[in-house]
């Protein structure tokens, strides 16, 4: 196991061209699982190749266990990489593919055989050792590629979108296998993906990238619950966060957001914020699961009536779509709460769980939290029509 640190890493492919990587700062502890996630072209695979030594950085430093490896050749970095394409030798058996790197290092044949058997048992591919890659399914080939990396026992594992060639069911199965493998081995791992579900389920830490820049770095829950900007909020989450355009109004020293469903209006209290906020175009963000059916009786949370336009049963829950401020809004409800299209729902919001973003810059706006007593007093002033 090893620590990994990236200090102000830059990558450019020539003068006059924009930097592919821009001032990358990351640090993960020994044994942690880091996910690099972002859309195609954001620089995540380039960053992976720089860590592996397949591409040179043009600025900054890459450190493993506090030692600078930036100038080392790939073979001297003690890093194993699993590629998207598997990169297996088609004329070799599974046994020989797994053993290839060990033979290049001139290990004792008996030790090589022992290591191959260990890895094959770990990945449950003992029965495939005599086959060649052309006789394997995509999932089996992926396991062999992982086995070849595991046999080296490196300080760090790198995975470059290893599941992108698999079908949906096999992706889920292999995702679980990779997580179980990491829990057993506790080896420092960096994993590249554009799939935000993989990012949320696999990683101890997640770095969200866009245009060669780290937009946010933190735990999956930090990224999900406290996104740094509009891009991160929109990229992470399935179904995605709702974004409702609105303007704010100030009353009694507090800011309020006006929601309009066409049937009713609701003023959502947002607490104290800086002066001039009511002059800005603002986007309100709220996760689908945070919009609940009003339970009736007295509640400290504001609510609004809205007509159901579309429903999408998914099995464990039902996605219900309504319109607020002329914008489609998704609510995630339990199957037994699923209404008919055309029905009117009373929807409830928790003002402390909504997020605000500047509509022009995408910058996160941080409303002040309001103590519960003040919140109760404000809700009494709510105007729900």
N, C-alpha and C positions, 0 to 999 in steps of 0.2 A: 504494500500500500504506500501511497505517496500523496503529498500535497501538490496542488497545481495553482500557479499564479500567473496571470497575464498582466503586465504593466505597460500601459499606454501603447498597446500594439497597433501598428498601422501597416497597411498593405496597399501598394499602388503598382499598376502595371505599366507605368511610363509617364513621363512629363506631359502635362496637358490633359491627362485623364483624371477623373475624380478618384479619390481614394476608395478602394473596395472595402477596407476596414478602417475605422476612424477612432483612434484613441480608446481601444478596448481595454477595460479594467475589470478583471474577474479574479476571484480567489475561492477555491474550494478546499475543504479539509480532507485529510486522508480517509479513504473509504466512502466518500460522498458520491452521489450520482447526480451529475449536472446535465440538464437538458438545454440545448441551443435550439430555439424554436423561432420560426418566422416564415414569411411568404417566400416563394421562389425568388432568387436574386438578391436576397437580403445580406448575403455574405457568410452565412453559417457554415456552409461546406468549405469555403475558403479558409475560414478560421480553423476548422478541423484539420485541414491539410497543413496549415502553418504549425499547429501543435505537433502533428506527426512528423514534420520536417519535409513533407513533399513539396512545399512551397516556402520560399524565404520571406521573412517579414522585412519591411522597409523602415521600420522604426519600432522602438520599445524593446521589451524583453519577455521571454517565456521561461519560467522557473519551475523546476520540479524539485521538491524537498529543498527549496531555497538555493538550488544551484542553477545557473543560467545555461539552458540547453539550446538557445537561439541559433548558435552557429554549428551545432552538432549535425552529423548526417543522420538519416532516419534509423539506420541499423544500430547506432550508438545511443539512442534515446530510451531504450527499454520500454517502448510503447507498441502495443498491438492494435491493429485497425481492422474492423470488419466493414467491407464495402457494400454498397447497394447492389452491385452486380455479382456478389459472392466471390468472383475471381478464383474459382476452383480449377485445378489442372484436369482437363477432360480425360486424359489418357491414364491418370493415376486412380487407384482405388481410394475409397474413403480413408482407409488406414494410412496410405501413403500421403494423402493430402494433409492429414492431421500431423503426420510425422515429419513433413518436409522441412519445416523451419528448424526442428530439433536436429535433423541430420546435417543441415547447413552449419549448425553450431558445434558439430562433431561430438554430440553426446554419446555416451555408451549405449550400444544397441539394446541391452537389457533395460536400461533406464528409459529409453525411448518407448519401448513396448509397454512398460508399466505406465508411463504417462498417457499414452494413447488409450489404454484400457480405462484409466481413471476418467479421462475426459469423455470417452464414449458412454461410460456408465452415468456420468453426471448429466449428459444430454439425452440419455436413453436412445442411443443409436448403435448399440453393440451389434445388433443384427444387420447393420448396414455396412460394416467395415470392409467386406469383400466386394461391394458394388462400386461402380464408377458413377460420376456425377450425372451422366445422361440417363441413368436408371433410377434417379431419385426425383421426388416431387420438389416443388419450390420450397416448401417448409423444411424438408429433409436437407436440401442443399444449404439452406440458411443455418441449420444446426451444425453442419459440417464446417461451414465458414467460421462460425463461432467457436467450434472445437479447435480449429487450427490456431485461433488467437489464444484460447484458453491454455493450450498446451505449452505455450511459451512462459506462462506465469510472469507476465510483465508487471511493471509498476502501475501502468495506466492502460485502460481499454478505451478505444475510440470506436463508436458505431456511427456510420454515415448512412442515415435513412435505411436501415437494414430490412425493414418490413414493407417498403413501398411497393415491392413486386408481388406481394401476396394478396390473396382475396380477403374479404372483410372478416370472415370467420377465423381464418388462419392467423390474421393479424392479431386478433384478440388473444388467441391461444399462445402465440409466440411472445406477445407482450407480457403475458403472465409468466412464461418460462424465463424471460430475461430478468424480470423482477425477482423471481425465486432464486435465479442464479446469483444475482447480485447480493441478495440477503445471505446466501451461503458463503460466498467468496469474500464479500466486503472489500472488493478492489475498487480503487478510484476509477470512475467511469465518466466519459463525456459522450453524449448521445445527441445526434442531429436529427431533427424531424421538422416537417411542416404541419404535422398533425397535432393540434392542441390537446386532443384527448390523451395521446401518448405523453405529452408534456406534463399534463396534470396527474396522470396515474403512475408514471415511472420515477419522476425526479424527486430528489431531496431539495435541489435548488433548480430554478428555471431562469434562463436569460432570454428575454424576448428581444429579437433583433429586427431592425428595419433600416434599409439603406446603409448598411455597414456600421450602424450605431446600436449600442445596447440601450434599449428604451427603458428596461426595468430588469432588475436582478433581485431575486428573493425566493422564498418558499412558494410552492404552488398556491397555498391558501392566501399568502400575501398578494400574489399576482392577481388572484381571482377576486378577493374581497376589497383590495385597496389599490386598483390600477393607477399607474402614474399619469396616464394621459388617455386620450380618446382612442388612439390606435391600440394600446394594450387592452383596454376595456372591450373593444370590438373584436379583437383577435382571439381572446381567451374566453371560452364558455360555449357550451352547446346544449340548448339553443343559445344564440348570442344575447348579450345584454340589449335591452330596449333603450332607444335613444329618442327622446321627445323634445322637439324644439319649443322654446318658450321664452317669454320675457318675464322679468321679476318686477314686483312692486314692493315698495317700502311702506309699512304702516306700523305705528307705535314702536318705532325703532327696530323693527324686525323685517326681514325679507320674506315674501310669500310668492309661491309659484302657482300660476293659474292653469288648471287643467280643464279642458272642455271636451265632452264626449258627444256633443250634439243633442243629447238628452238632458244633461246636467252639467253644472260647473262645480269645481272644488278648488279651494285655496289651500295649498299645502305649505305649512310653516317650515321655514328653513333656518331660522335662528338669526343671530347677529352676524353680519358680514361687512366688509369694507365699504366705505362710501363710494357711490358711483356704479355699484354693481347693477343697479336697475337699468342703467343705460346700455348694458352689454347684451348682445345676443347670446343666449345660453342654451346648452343642451342638457337635459336631465337624463341621467342614466339609472336604470333599475333592472336587476336581474328578474327573469320571469317567475322564479320561485318565490320572490319577495312580494308579489302581488297576490293577495289572498282574498277569498270570499269573506265579506263582512259577516260576523257571527250573530249580529243583533245585540240588543241591549246597549248599555253604556260602554263606550270604547274611547280610549285616548287617541286612537288613530283615525285620521280623516278617511272618508270613503266617497265614491262616485258611482252613479249608475251608468252602465254602458251596454250597448247591444252586441251580442255575439255575432260575428261575421263568418268565421271559419273555425272548425274544430279538427284537430289532428290527433287521434288516439295513437299512442306509441306502445301501449302495453302497461308499463309500470305507472304511467301518468298520461294526462291528456293536455295537449297544447291548445289553448283557447285564444283566439285573436279578436281584439276589439280595436276601435279607433279612438285615440286621444289626441287632441290638437291636430286633427287630420293626418295622424301618423298611425300606421299599423303597430299594435302593441301586443306582445305575446305574454300570456299568463300560463303558468305551469300548475295544473290542478290534479288532484287525485282522480282516478278513473270514476269513482262513485260520485264525484262532484261534477262530472261532465254534463254541460247543458246542451240543449238543442240550438241549432243555428236560428237566430232571430229572437232568442230569449234575452231578457234583460237581467244583468248581474249587478249586484252591489259589490264593488271592488274596494279593497282596503289597502292602504299604503302605510309603511312605517317611515316617517320623515327622517329618522336617524340613519336609515339604510340607503337613501337615495344619494347619488353622486351628481356633481355639477361639473360641466366642462365648458370652456370658452368655445363658441361655435366657429370662430375664425382660426384660432391657433391650435385647438385641440388640448390646450393646457387644462390641467385639473384645477378646479376651484374648490377650496376647502371651507365649507360653512362651519361656523362655530357651533359646538354642541350646546344644547339647551338643557339645563337641569330638569328633572322630572316634574317638579312643582310648577316651574314656569311653563313646561310643555302642557300640563293639564289646564293651566289658565288660558293658554293660547287656543287649545282645541275648543274650549268653550266659546271662543270668538269665531270659530270656523263658519264660513257661509257656504253651505251645501244647498244648491237649488234643485 
